[in-house]
Amino acid sequence: MRRISHTTAVIASALLLAAAQAQTAQPGASKYLARNLAAQCANCHGTNGRSVAEVPSLAGQAATVLINKMQDYKDGKQPSTIMQQLAKGYTDEQIALMADYFSKQPK
């Protein structure tokens, strides 16, 4: 039983990796990937990065500024209650995609 579970997990991981690579390989797929990644920020930073609360808006900020902020959180240079943990969950490529997406959103 344990061998079947391990085999199933390996196959599932391979399928997920193949799907992610196929999505990235399609023309325009990074636009959708960026949007989907950015949607994870909506709970705190608002829809499309336009905050209506005390949390800073991300929409319209320069991509380089957003990348630098996320890297500072990721590296522990910028203390926070939650952003340090969230930033560590993203690759540099994902951070760049989200930063580009938010930089193109109207304020």
C-alpha positions in Angstrom: 0.0 0.0 0.0 2.8 2.4 0.9 4.5 1.8 -2.5 1.3 2.6 -4.3 1.0 5.9 -2.4 4.6 6.8 -3.1 4.2 6.0 -6.8 1.0 8.0 -7.0 2.7 11.0 -5.4 5.6 10.8 -7.8 3.3 10.6 -10.8 1.1 13.5 -9.5 4.2 15.6 -9.0 5.4 14.9 -12.5 2.0 15.8 -14.0 1.9 19.1 -12.1 5.4 20.0 -13.2 4.5 19.1 -16.8 1.4 21.2 -16.6 3.2 24.2 -15.2 5.9 23.9 -17.9 3.3 23.6 -20.6 1.4 26.6 -19.4 4.6 28.7 -19.3 5.5 27.5 -22.8 2.3 28.7 -24.4 2.3 32.2 -25.8 0.8 34.7 -23.4 0.7 32.1 -20.6 2.9 34.2 -18.3 0.2 36.9 -18.3 -2.3 34.4 -16.9 0.2 33.0 -14.5 1.1 36.5 -13.2 -2.6 37.3 -12.8 -3.2 34.1 -10.9 -0.2 34.7 -8.6 -1.2 38.3 -8.0 -4.7 37.2 -7.0 -3.2 35.6 -3.9 -2.4 39.1 -2.7 -5.9 40.4 -3.0 -7.0 39.5 0.6 -4.7 42.1 2.0 -3.7 44.4 -0.9 -7.1 44.5 -2.7 -8.3 43.4 -6.1 -5.5 44.0 -8.7 -3.4 45.5 -5.9 -5.7 48.4 -5.2 -6.0 48.5 -1.4 -9.0 50.1 0.3 -7.5 49.7 3.8 -4.3 50.5 5.6 -2.3 47.9 3.7 -0.3 49.6 0.9 -1.6 49.4 -2.6 0.6 47.5 -5.1 -1.1 48.8 -8.3 1.0 51.2 -10.3 4.2 50.8 -8.3 7.4 50.3 -10.3 8.2 46.6 -10.8 11.8 47.1 -9.5 10.5 48.6 -6.3 8.1 45.7 -5.7 10.8 43.2 -6.5 13.3 44.8 -4.1 10.6 44.9 -1.4 9.8 41.2 -1.8 13.5 40.3 -1.8 14.0 42.3 1.4 11.1 40.4 3.0 12.4 37.1 1.6 16.0 37.8 2.9 14.7 39.0 6.3 16.0 42.5 5.8 12.5 44.0 6.1 10.7 42.8 9.2 7.0 42.1 9.1 4.3 40.0 10.7 3.4 37.9 7.6 5.2 39.1 4.5 8.5 37.4 5.4 6.8 34.0 5.3 4.8 34.7 2.2 7.8 36.0 0.3 9.8 32.9 1.0 7.1 30.9 -0.7 7.7 32.5 -4.1 10.6 32.0 -6.6 12.4 35.0 -8.0 10.6 34.4 -11.3 7.2 34.4 -9.7 8.0 37.6 -7.8 9.1 39.2 -11.1 5.9 38.1 -12.8 3.7 39.5 -9.9 5.7 42.8 -9.8 5.3 43.3 -13.6 1.6 42.5 -13.3 1.0 45.0 -10.5 3.1 47.7 -12.2 0.7 47.6 -15.1 -2.4 48.0 -13.0 -4.0 51.5 -12.7 -3.8 53.1 -9.3 
